[in-house]
């Protein structure tokens, strides 16, 4: 598919835009009926949609279909601009370079990344199309906030077309150490793409430092120590402008989820869930995309270990595992699903009884009301990824527990662990430690459980998604358009202040 020629018209201009791989809605077919727009699942949509609606902005993204792409349309308080992808681009840009090259590379190579030239060419082509669509609808001087690893070339490509706009980029997944990133054959091109932004944001300070070290190594810039306050941790000085890098931990719409948790529908549904699972049984809950980085395998092995050692039984404890379908045409994900479902079958076959299976496994997408009810029904929430940029499920569970009930078991390799130290932190690679922590969570004394949850809720309330957005956009605004006084004094090479 050739890059479309998108005309810039005044009635399309928007002063605040989010650019992401996917729109917050997608076309979904229902039998023979016409496809309908449905809200898309996922943490990025949950985090960004309320911010964009509050600012009456626009969202540029793929509509989730490789057929005919609809024209721009309005959702309440939000203008949506679909970007077309054909089948080969979906395969090579999305399934290939984004999710079989970048995703595993950025998650500590938990699975080996694949490097294919055809995938890279498609990634570059699709990023160019996103940049052109964004340039066409951004008002003069607009603020454009580009999201995540699928679009890391867009900042520089957009700047070439629209040097008047202010550009922010936020990475939702971890940014790896330079030694790992340098494996990428197109490492310089990707870094230069990010340097098109005025502000590059990461979940944690470590990600920002990794990025600054990487720029230093790739461009042999001069390092100058000193004094950048958080959240902005360092600056790359370019000819005519600066690029700043910092840490901005993402969060959730806490107030919205709390209101949902207080609703009669959620409370009644939570009671029905508890009753159907056995009333007095303790409920452990996992809610994850079916992804090899989420630690579902390790979680199931630890749960199986507790059963095998008779520390729990199918009579007193049940694990509910929601595994949202994800990237099912990618080979790593097909193998992951087969492994998980085999584990569930083995556990239930070995330790189950008539009417009492120890694992309830659902390979499905769950709506927000059902999810809030599951959070309220759970005695223990298991969030045990091997590597995760943040993990909003941990924060959602906390927000959904105004009763101060439930214990949170949280991997120390999730970004959320840096913000939620009152959770029961665990190394999911250490199976005996994971078993012990899960058992401790089941037996946690009520006074300690309530104290931990009270502290967790305080943080999630104070640092919600609106705080995240204000923090990032304020830093982006403070950076201006990247103009640097005394431009002639700036050396042509990049200089990093970190």
Secondary structure, DSSP 8 states (H G I E B T S, - for coil): ---------GGG-EEEEEEEEE-SEEEEEETTEEEEEEE--SHHHHHHHHHHHHTT-EEEEE-S-SS-----EEETTEEEEEE---HHHIIIIIIIIIIIIIHHHHTTTSS-----HHHHHHHHHHHHHHHHHHHHHEEEEEEEEEESGGGTTHHHHHHHH-TTSEEEEE--S----HHHHTT-TTHHHHHHHHTTSSEEEESSHHHHHHHHHHHHHHHT-EEE-----SSEEEEEEETTEEEEEEE------HHHHHHHHTSHHHHHHHHHHHHHHTSSSEEEEEEEES-TTS-HHHHHHHHHHHHHTTSS-TTTEEEEEEEE---TTSHHHHHHHHHHHHHHHHHHHHH-BTTB-SEEEE-S---HHHHHHHHHH-SEEEE--SSBS--HHHHHHHHT-TT---EEEEETTBGGGGT-TTSEEE-TT-HHHHHHHHHHHHT--HHHHHHHHHHHHHHHHHS-HHHHHHHHHHHHHHTTTSB-SSGGGS-SS-EEE-
